Amino acid sequence: MKKLIILFATILMPLMAGAQAQITTKKVKIEDFTQKITKVVLNGNPFYDTSLKDEITARWRISPYEFCTLEEFEKLKNSDQYYFLLLAQGQFRKETAPGLQFLSLVKGGKGADKGIGDMLEVVSLPFASAEYPSGRELIFLPAFLDIIQNQTLEAMETDFNAYGGLANTTKNIHKAGGMTIVFSEDDLNSLVSQAVIDRSFDDEMILTDEDSADQYMLDNAPGTLVSYVAVPTEPVRGSFCYKMLIDSETHKLYYFRKHKITNKAGAGFLPEDISKITASRVKK
């Protein structure tokens, strides 16, 4: 009998210990975000720094913040008392040089010396080409900052949001049936032919030049989604293209999807994107 009791104890003790152990998920790791200072890193490029300072001052609302230089970032990045919002260049495996810039929110802590890629990422949003940014990203910067803040708050609520990231927002497109969708001509892939447009677009879907599309964003047009594409200036096989549809009034992200550049699939919204976007719309 004693042997039987000892056997049960041997089996149960590891199970009890495991039940008491807390799994530190991403949601748990970032639950202190609103209590910590977010350091907004200025990279010394006046093209971006002035706009970033103005827009952060106007709309950052979810945590205390301070501006800092790259040098200060290097000194502070190992401290878990800070979060950092910064522009970082991303290079995918088959690229010979960084192709895209990302607007990234990361948490400081041990291991940061290895690089930004080893820091805890809260959210990272494709921003612009790393080599020759068009300037269009500055028009969308207010929306990008709101998207990052909304995603951060959602990530603090559930691990589903924390790990799923911006890709989870694509489900919002099914709620956009009555909204106007504006595509810049430059954001469509060459495979989106006139036949695809005629077959898929309804009366509330607009294809126009880039300046006209951007004006909807500048005007905060109500009930309107505007397209944005982030892709390297000269994408190669293995580069990625990111596609977004953003509410020009509320800055809610309704569509976020990426695809790998191949010989067949170049930059821009593909026919399959158009099919997903128009699936819940009734053509008049």
Secondary structure, DSSP 4 states (H G I P E B T S, - for coil): -HHHHHHHHHHHHHHHHHHHSPP--HHHHTTTGGGSEEEEEE-S-HHHHHHHHHHHHHH--SS-EEEEEHHHHHHHTT-TTEEEEEEEEE--TT-SS--EEEEEEEE--TTGGG-GGGSEEEEEEEEEESSS--SHHHHHHHHHHHHHHHHHHHHHH-HHHHHHGGGGGGGGGGG-TTSEEEEEGGGB-TTS-HHHHHHH--TTEEEE-HHHHHHHHHTT-TTEEEEEEE--SS--TT-EEEEEEEETTT--EEEEEEEE--SS--SSB-HHHHHHHHTT----
